[in-house]
Amino acid sequence: MDTAMVVDLGRESLFVAVMIASPMLAIALAVGLLIGIVQAATSINEMTLSFIPKLAALVIVLMILGSWQISVLVDFTRRLFERIPTFFM
């Protein structure tokens, strides 16, 4: 296994990780920002207030995009397993 193959595998792994995590992180950021604006407007300083809406939004996103995330991970794993014979040449 040469250096280019290791770099390519690392790049592809990071790309898949970002692709899987970015929708959930974006929704958590948006909901947190919205709750923060509401808290600032109403002067409510409760740290746990944003936890339940974020959790609910993440569950909804996971229900909607979960099958896509699993298919991306399965495709990546399949490509990785198909490459195993070339690692030892």
C-alpha positions, 0 to 999 in steps of 0.5 A: 500500500503506497502513500497515495492510496492511504491519502485517497482512502483518508480523503474519501473517509473524511468526505463520507463523514462530512456528508453523513454528519452535515445535515444533522449538524446544520439542523442542530445549528439552525434550531439552536440559533432560533432558540437562542434568538427567542431566548434573547428576545424574551430574556429567558436564560435557561440552558436546558430549553434548547435541548429538547427542540434540538433533540426533536429536530435531530430525530426528525432529520434522522427519520427523513435522511437515515436511509440515505445515510445508511446507503452512503455508509454501505456503499463506502464500506462495499468499495472499501472491501472491494479494495482490500486485495489491492492494499497488499500488492 
